[in-house]
Amino acid sequence: MGLFIILIITEILTLAVIRQHFYDKSWMRYYLFMSLNTILSIWLWILWFEIVSFKGIFDEPDHIWMIMNMIGMISGVVIPRIIIILFHYSGVKLRRKTGGHNRLLTNTGIIISILVFLIVSTGTLFGRFNFRTDRIDIKLKDLKPELNGLKIVLISDLHLSSFYHHKDVMVTVMKKINQEKPDLVINTGDFVSFGWREFGRFDTILNTAKGKYGSYAVMGNHDFGGYDPFFTDADRDNNVLLMNKFIAASGYKVLNDESKTVNVGDSRIEMIGVMTQGSFPKIIHGNLSKAISGSDSADLKILLAHDPNQWEKEVTGKTNIDITLSGHTHGMQLGILTKTFRWSPAHYFYPKWNGLYREGEQYLVVNRGLGVLGIPFRIWMPPEITVITILAE
């Protein structure tokens, strides 16, 4: 009901602003803005009606897709409308004695709103599918010859409902992974946003990307069903079982606070995986001590931990794990990312939010994710396929 009231108020006031600002000055601009506003309103109200009239199960992919797009419309249409309204009626208040409104203020609000609309639209239509392959070399001391040149492809945070109407895009991503001829394919979780139904038939697509020595995954906090508002405890338990089934059907060995040995020639890699549950700031990390038990004789230890904050809390200086692979942050899906400068608001919540980090002889790699969560855009924060090459120092 609260959203409905906001939509109605902004709809009425936006129409009033367009009429007051353009009607007596330029009929061409008046009808142009009225037409564009009407088109956006029709799409906005269609989404609203589809969501409020939905009678299915909450985590069905089409429903999550509609919710995500509604949030996108709020970001790209409703918020710009509010900006215009605030600037316009601030001008009306300034001219309350003489009447009319301050045209400069209204024009400023319109320009800012158009910029916001264009940025959100570009991030939605192009930014979220602008996949980038980032390449990272990690040099390790005393690396066994068989492991020199080992290639790992890391992906994370698919949030598969992001690709509900774009399965062809996911097919393309899997082809990109296979073109790298990886030795290992790693996925650090958050396959879905709310529940197992979002998985759909994506397992048949994900299963096409394979590593020479296998593919490994852990479950992220969203994979446990804790965000579905209608799940009971029994539903969440069932969700975990089904998610394990779907991830395994996607070609991954799922590591639930456990490790798996990978033999490369005479060398032994220990793949270690911990689960991640809860929500920020109350993230619950899996049992790392249990996961690493029995791995002491490995020549290379690789940890899959969805949340990069676990690295500093439990890994560095406390274990002999060589490399930790994470995701989770998405780079907040917006920021600045160049060859020489990186910034995202994610930094304030996750100091290690993207890229390669090192403390002593221990390394962390954080992937920006492939999908989107909540708002369906990526603004100057492209989705990422990380290609990691292990080299002898």
VEXDREN-2710 file (C-alpha; in Angstrom, 1 decimal):
% VEXDREN-2710
k/r/px/py/pz
1/MET/0.0/0.0/0.0
2/GLY/2.9/2.4/0.8
3/LEU/4.4/1.9/-2.6
4/PHE/1.0/2.4/-4.3
5/ILE/0.5/5.7/-2.6
6/ILE/4.1/6.8/-3.6
7/LEU/3.4/5.8/-7.2
8/ILE/0.1/7.7/-7.3
9/ILE/1.5/10.9/-5.8
10/THR/4.6/11.0/-8.0
11/GLU/2.4/10.2/-11.1
12/ILE/0.0/13.1/-10.4
13/LEU/2.7/15.6/-9.4
14/THR/4.9/14.8/-12.4
15/LEU/2.0/15.5/-14.7
16/ALA/1.4/18.8/-13.0
17/VAL/5.1/19.7/-13.3
18/ILE/5.2/18.9/-17.0
19/ARG/2.0/21.0/-17.6
20/GLN/3.2/24.0/-15.6
21/HIS/6.7/24.0/-17.0
22/PHE/6.1/23.3/-20.7
23/TYR/2.4/23.9/-21.7
24/ASP/2.6/27.6/-22.2
25/LYS/6.2/27.7/-23.5
26/SER/6.6/24.9/-26.0
27/TRP/3.9/22.5/-27.2
28/MET/6.4/20.3/-28.9
29/ARG/8.4/19.8/-25.6
30/TYR/5.1/19.4/-23.7
31/TYR/3.8/16.6/-25.9
32/LEU/7.3/15.0/-26.1
33/PHE/7.6/14.8/-22.3
34/MET/4.0/13.8/-21.9
35/SER/4.5/10.9/-24.4
36/LEU/7.7/9.7/-22.7
37/ASN/6.2/10.0/-19.3
38/THR/3.1/8.0/-20.4
39/ILE/5.2/5.2/-21.9
40/LEU/7.2/4.8/-18.7
41/SER/4.0/5.0/-16.6
42/ILE/2.4/2.2/-18.6
43/TRP/5.4/-0.1/-18.1
44/LEU/5.6/0.8/-14.4
45/TRP/1.9/0.1/-13.7
46/ILE/2.0/-3.2/-15.7
47/LEU/4.8/-4.4/-13.4
48/TRP/3.0/-3.2/-10.3
49/PHE/-0.2/-5.0/-11.3
50/GLU/1.7/-8.2/-12.2
51/ILE/3.4/-8.2/-8.8
52/VAL/0.4/-7.5/-6.6
53/SER/-1.8/-9.9/-8.6
54/PHE/0.7/-12.7/-8.5
55/LYS/-0.7/-15.9/-7.1
56/GLY/2.2/-18.3/-7.5
57/ILE/5.1/-19.3/-5.3
58/PHE/7.3/-16.4/-4.3
59/ASP/10.7/-17.8/-5.6
60/GLU/9.4/-18.7/-9.0
61/PRO/11.9/-17.1/-11.5
62/ASP/9.3/-15.0/-13.3
63/HIS/8.2/-13.4/-10.1
64/ILE/11.7/-12.6/-8.9
65/TRP/12.4/-11.2/-12.4
66/MET/9.3/-8.9/-12.1
67/ILE/10.3/-7.7/-8.6
68/MET/13.8/-7.0/-9.8
69/ASN/12.5/-5.0/-12.7
70/MET/10.1/-3.1/-10.5
71/ILE/13.0/-2.0/-8.3
72/GLY/14.8/-1.0/-11.5
73/MET/11.9/1.1/-12.5
74/ILE/11.8/2.7/-9.1
75/SER/15.5/3.6/-9.5
76/GLY/15.3/4.8/-13.0
77/VAL/11.8/6.4/-13.2
78/VAL/10.3/7.0/-9.7
79/ILE/13.4/8.5/-8.1
80/PRO/14.0/10.9/-11.1
81/ARG/10.4/11.9/-10.9
82/ILE/10.9/12.7/-7.2
83/ILE/13.9/14.8/-8.1
84/ILE/12.0/16.8/-10.6
85/ILE/9.1/17.3/-8.1
86/LEU/11.4/18.5/-5.3
87/PHE/13.3/21.0/-7.6
88/HIS/10.1/22.3/-9.1
89/TYR/8.1/22.8/-6.0
90/SER/11.1/24.3/-4.2
91/GLY/10.9/26.9/-7.0
92/VAL/7.2/27.3/-6.5
93/LYS/7.8/28.0/-2.8
94/LEU/10.5/30.6/-3.6
95/ARG/8.0/32.4/-5.9
96/ARG/5.0/32.0/-3.5
97/LYS/4.6/35.8/-3.3
98/THR/4.8/36.5/-7.0
99/GLY/3.3/33.3/-8.3
100/GLY/4.7/30.8/-10.9
101/HIS/7.9/28.8/-10.4
102/ASN/11.6/29.1/-10.8
103/ARG/12.3/27.8/-14.3
104/LEU/16.0/27.4/-13.6
105/LEU/15.4/25.1/-10.6
106/THR/12.9/23.0/-12.6
107/ASN/15.3/22.8/-15.6
108/THR/18.1/21.7/-13.2
109/GLY/15.8/19.0/-11.7
110/ILE/14.9/17.8/-15.2
111/ILE/18.6/17.6/-16.3
112/ILE/19.6/15.7/-13.2
113/SER/16.6/13.3/-13.6
114/ILE/17.5/12.6/-17.3
115/LEU/21.1/11.9/-16.3
116/VAL/19.9/9.4/-13.6
117/PHE/17.5/7.8/-16.0
118/LEU/20.2/7.4/-18.7
119/ILE/22.7/6.0/-16.2
120/VAL/20.3/3.5/-14.8
121/SER/19.0/2.5/-18.3
122/THR/22.5/2.1/-19.6
123/GLY/23.5/0.0/-16.6
124/THR/20.4/-2.1/-17.0
125/LEU/20.5/-2.7/-20.8
126/PHE/24.2/-2.9/-21.3
127/GLY/26.2/-2.7/-18.1
128/ARG/24.9/-5.9/-16.5
129/PHE/25.8/-8.0/-19.5
130/ASN/29.1/-6.3/-20.2
131/PHE/31.1/-9.4/-19.0
132/ARG/34.8/-8.8/-18.5
133/THR/37.6/-11.3/-18.1
134/ASP/40.1/-10.3/-15.5
135/ARG/43.4/-12.1/-15.4
136/ILE/45.4/-12.6/-12.3
137/ASP/48.8/-14.3/-11.8
138/ILE/49.6/-15.7/-8.3
139/LYS/53.3/-16.6/-7.7
140/LEU/53.9/-19.1/-5.0
141/LYS/57.2/-20.2/-3.4
142/ASP/58.2/-23.9/-3.6
143/LEU/55.5/-24.7/-6.0
144/LYS/55.6/-28.2/-7.4
145/PRO/56.5/-28.3/-11.2
146/GLU/53.2/-30.0/-12.0
147/LEU/51.3/-27.1/-10.6
148/ASN/53.2/-24.4/-12.4
149/GLY/50.8/-22.8/-14.9
150/LEU/47.7/-24.2/-13.2
151/LYS/44.7/-22.3/-14.6
152/ILE/41.6/-21.6/-12.5
153/VAL/38.5/-19.9/-13.7
154/LEU/36.5/-18.3/-10.9
155/ILE/32.9/-17.2/-11.2
156/SER/30.5/-16.2/-8.4
157/ASP/27.1/-14.8/-7.6
158/LEU/25.1/-15.9/-10.6
159/HIS/21.7/-15.0/-9.0
160/LEU/20.2/-17.0/-11.9
161/SER/16.9/-15.0/-12.0
162/SER/19.1/-12.3/-13.5
163/PHE/19.2/-14.4/-16.6
164/TYR/15.6/-15.6/-16.6
165/HIS/14.9/-14.1/-20.1
166/HIS/18.6/-14.2/-21.2
167/LYS/19.6/-17.9/-21.1
168/ASP/21.5/-17.3/-24.3
169/VAL/23.8/-14.9/-22.4
170/MET/24.6/-17.6/-19.9
171/VAL/25.4/-20.0/-22.7
172/THR/27.8/-17.4/-24.1
173/VAL/29.5/-17.1/-20.6
174/MET/30.0/-20.8/-20.4
175/LYS/31.6/-20.8/-23.8
176/LYS/34.0/-18.1/-22.7
177/ILE/35.0/-20.2/-19.7
178/ASN/35.6/-23.3/-21.9
179/GLN/37.7/-21.2/-24.3
180/GLU/40.2/-20.6/-21.4
181/LYS/40.7/-24.4/-21.2
182/PRO/40.7/-24.2/-17.4
183/ASP/42.2/-26.8/-15.1
184/LEU/39.7/-26.0/-12.4
185/VAL/36.3/-24.2/-12.6
186/ILE/35.3/-22.6/-9.3
187/ASN/32.0/-21.1/-8.2
188/THR/31.8/-19.4/-4.8
189/GLY/28.1/-19.4/-4.4
190/ASP/24.8/-17.4/-4.5
191/PHE/23.4/-19.3/-7.4
192/VAL/20.0/-17.9/-6.5
193/SER/18.6/-14.9/-4.7
194/PHE/15.6/-16.4/-2.7
195/GLY/15.0/-20.1/-3.3
196/TRP/15.6/-23.3/-5.4
197/ARG/12.9/-22.6/-8.0
198/GLU/15.0/-19.8/-9.5
199/PHE/17.4/-22.5/-10.7
200/GLY/15.0/-23.5/-13.4
201/ARG/16.9/-25.6/-16.0
202/PHE/20.1/-23.6/-15.7
203/ASP/21.9/-26.8/-14.6
204/THR/21.9/-28.0/-18.2
205/ILE/23.7/-24.8/-19.2
206/LEU/26.1/-24.5/-16.3
207/ASN/27.1/-28.2/-16.8
208/THR/28.7/-27.3/-20.1
209/ALA/31.6/-25.5/-18.5
210/LYS/34.2/-28.0/-17.2
211/GLY/37.6/-28.0/-15.7
212/LYS/40.2/-30.5/-16.6
213/TYR/40.5/-31.6/-13.0
214/GLY/36.9/-30.9/-12.1
215/SER/34.6/-28.1/-11.0
216/TYR/34.0/-27.1/-7.4
217/ALA/31.4/-24.9/-5.6
218/VAL/30.2/-23.7/-2.2
219/MET/26.8/-22.4/-1.2
220/GLY/26.5/-18.6/-0.5
221/ASN/24.2/-17.1/2.0
222/HIS/21.3/-16.6/-0.6
223/ASP/21.4/-20.3/-1.5
224/PHE/20.1/-21.3/2.0
225/GLY/16.7/-19.7/1.5
226/GLY/16.9/-17.3/4.3
227/TYR/15.7/-14.3/2.2
228/ASP/12.4/-16.0/1.1
229/PRO/9.7/-14.3/3.4
230/PHE/7.4/-17.3/3.1
231/PHE/9.8/-20.2/3.8
232/THR/9.2/-22.2/7.0
233/ASP/12.1/-23.9/8.7
234/ALA/11.1/-27.1/6.9
235/ASP/11.1/-25.2/3.6
236/ARG/14.6/-23.9/4.2
237/ASP/15.8/-27.4/5.0
238/ASN/14.2/-28.7/1.8
239/ASN/15.7/-25.8/-0.1
240/VAL/19.2/-26.7/1.1
241/LEU/18.8/-30.3/-0.1
242/LEU/17.4/-29.2/-3.5
243/MET/20.1/-26.6/-4.0
244/ASN/22.8/-29.2/-3.4
245/LYS/21.1/-31.4/-6.0
246/PHE/20.9/-28.7/-8.6
247/ILE/24.4/-27.5/-8.1
248/ALA/25.7/-31.0/-8.4
249/ALA/23.6/-31.4/-11.6
250/SER/25.4/-28.3/-12.8
251/GLY/28.7/-30.3/-12.8
252/TYR/30.1/-29.1/-9.5
253/LYS/31.4/-31.0/-6.5
254/VAL/29.7/-29.1/-3.6
255/LEU/31.9/-28.5/-0.6
256/ASN/29.9/-28.2/2.6
257/ASP/32.5/-27.5/5.2
258/GLU/34.7/-30.2/3.7
259/SER/37.6/-30.8/1.4
260/LYS/38.3/-32.8/-1.7
261/THR/41.7/-33.9/-2.9
262/VAL/42.7/-33.2/-6.6
263/ASN/45.7/-35.1/-7.9
264/VAL/47.8/-33.4/-10.6
265/GLY/50.6/-35.7/-11.5
266/ASP/52.4/-36.4/-8.3
267/SER/51.1/-33.2/-6.6
268/ARG/48.1/-32.9/-4.4
269/ILE/45.7/-30.0/-4.3
270/GLU/43.3/-29.8/-1.5
271/MET/40.0/-28.0/-2.4
272/ILE/38.5/-26.7/0.8
273/GLY/34.9/-25.3/0.9
274/VAL/33.0/-23.6/3.7
275/MET/29.3/-22.7/3.7
276/THR/28.1/-19.1/4.3
277/GLN/24.7/-18.3/5.8
278/GLY/22.9/-15.3/7.3
279/SER/22.7/-11.7/6.0
280/PHE/24.9/-8.6/6.4
281/PRO/26.1/-7.7/9.0
282/LYS/25.2/-11.1/10.7
283/ILE/27.0/-13.4/8.3
284/ILE/27.5/-16.9/9.6
285/HIS/30.6/-18.6/8.4
286/GLY/30.9/-22.4/8.1
287/ASN/33.2/-24.6/10.1
288/LEU/36.7/-24.0/8.7
289/SER/38.4/-26.2/11.2
290/LYS/36.2/-29.1/10.1
291/ALA/36.8/-28.3/6.5
292/ILE/40.6/-28.3/6.6
293/SER/41.0/-31.4/8.8
294/GLY/43.1/-34.0/7.1
295/SER/44.6/-31.6/4.5
296/ASP/48.0/-31.1/6.0
297/SER/49.9/-33.1/3.4
298/ALA/48.6/-31.1/0.4
299/ASP/51.0/-29.3/-1.9
300/LEU/48.5/-26.5/-2.5
301/LYS/45.5/-25.5/-0.5
302/ILE/42.7/-23.6/-2.1
303/LEU/39.8/-22.3/0.0
304/LEU/36.3/-21.5/-1.4
305/ALA/34.7/-19.0/1.0
306/HIS/31.8/-16.9/-0.3
307/ASP/32.4/-14.0/2.1
308/PRO/35.8/-12.3/1.6
309/ASN/35.7/-11.0/5.2
310/GLN/36.3/-14.5/6.4
311/TRP/39.8/-14.4/5.0
312/GLU/41.0/-11.9/7.6
313/LYS/38.9/-13.2/10.4
314/GLU/39.8/-16.9/10.1
315/VAL/42.4/-17.6/7.4
316/THR/45.4/-15.2/7.4
317/GLY/47.9/-16.0/10.1
318/LYS/45.7/-18.7/11.5
319/THR/45.9/-21.4/8.8
320/ASN/48.4/-22.5/6.1
321/ILE/45.8/-22.0/3.3
322/ASP/47.6/-20.7/0.2
323/ILE/44.7/-19.1/-1.8
324/THR/41.2/-18.1/-0.9
325/LEU/38.6/-17.5/-3.5
326/SER/35.5/-15.4/-2.8
327/GLY/32.7/-13.4/-4.2
328/HIS/29.6/-11.9/-2.4
329/THR/30.3/-8.2/-2.8
330/HIS/29.2/-7.6/-6.4
331/GLY/31.3/-4.4/-6.2
332/MET/27.9/-3.1/-5.0
333/GLN/27.1/-3.1/-8.8
334/LEU/28.3/0.4/-9.1
335/GLY/31.6/2.3/-8.7
336/ILE/34.6/3.3/-10.7
337/LEU/36.8/0.6/-12.3
338/THR/39.8/1.5/-14.4
339/LYS/43.3/0.1/-14.8
340/THR/44.8/2.5/-12.3
341/PHE/41.9/3.3/-10.0
342/ARG/39.2/1.2/-8.3
343/TRP/36.4/2.4/-6.0
344/SER/33.1/1.1/-4.9
345/PRO/30.8/1.8/-1.9
346/ALA/31.4/-2.0/-1.2
347/HIS/34.7/-0.9/0.3
348/TYR/32.9/0.4/3.4
349/PHE/31.4/-3.0/4.1
350/TYR/34.1/-5.3/2.6
351/PRO/37.6/-3.9/2.7
352/LYS/38.7/-6.6/0.3
353/TRP/35.9/-6.1/-2.2
354/ASN/37.5/-7.1/-5.6
355/GLY/40.7/-8.3/-7.1
356/LEU/43.9/-9.8/-5.6
357/TYR/45.0/-9.3/-2.0
358/ARG/48.1/-10.6/-0.2
359/GLU/49.2/-11.0/3.3
360/GLY/52.6/-12.7/3.6
361/GLU/52.4/-15.8/1.5
362/GLN/48.6/-16.0/1.6
363/TYR/46.4/-14.7/-1.2
364/LEU/42.7/-13.7/-1.6
365/VAL/40.9/-13.3/-4.9
366/VAL/37.5/-11.6/-4.8
367/ASN/35.2/-11.9/-7.9
368/ARG/32.6/-9.2/-8.7
369/GLY/30.0/-11.8/-9.7
370/LEU/28.1/-12.5/-12.9
371/GLY/24.5/-11.7/-12.0
372/VAL/22.7/-8.9/-10.2
373/LEU/20.8/-8.7/-6.9
374/GLY/17.9/-6.4/-6.2
375/ILE/18.5/-3.6/-8.7
376/PRO/19.0/-5.0/-12.2
377/PHE/21.9/-2.8/-13.2
378/ARG/25.7/-2.6/-13.1
379/ILE/27.0/1.0/-13.3
380/TRP/30.7/1.0/-14.3
381/MET/31.1/-2.3/-12.4
382/PRO/31.1/-5.0/-15.0
383/PRO/30.3/-8.6/-14.2
384/GLU/33.5/-10.7/-14.0
385/ILE/35.0/-13.9/-15.1
386/THR/38.3/-14.3/-13.2
387/VAL/41.1/-16.3/-14.8
388/ILE/43.8/-17.1/-12.3
389/THR/47.2/-18.6/-13.2
390/ILE/49.3/-20.2/-10.5
391/LEU/53.1/-19.7/-11.2
392/ALA/56.3/-20.7/-9.4
393/GLU/58.1/-17.7/-7.8
END
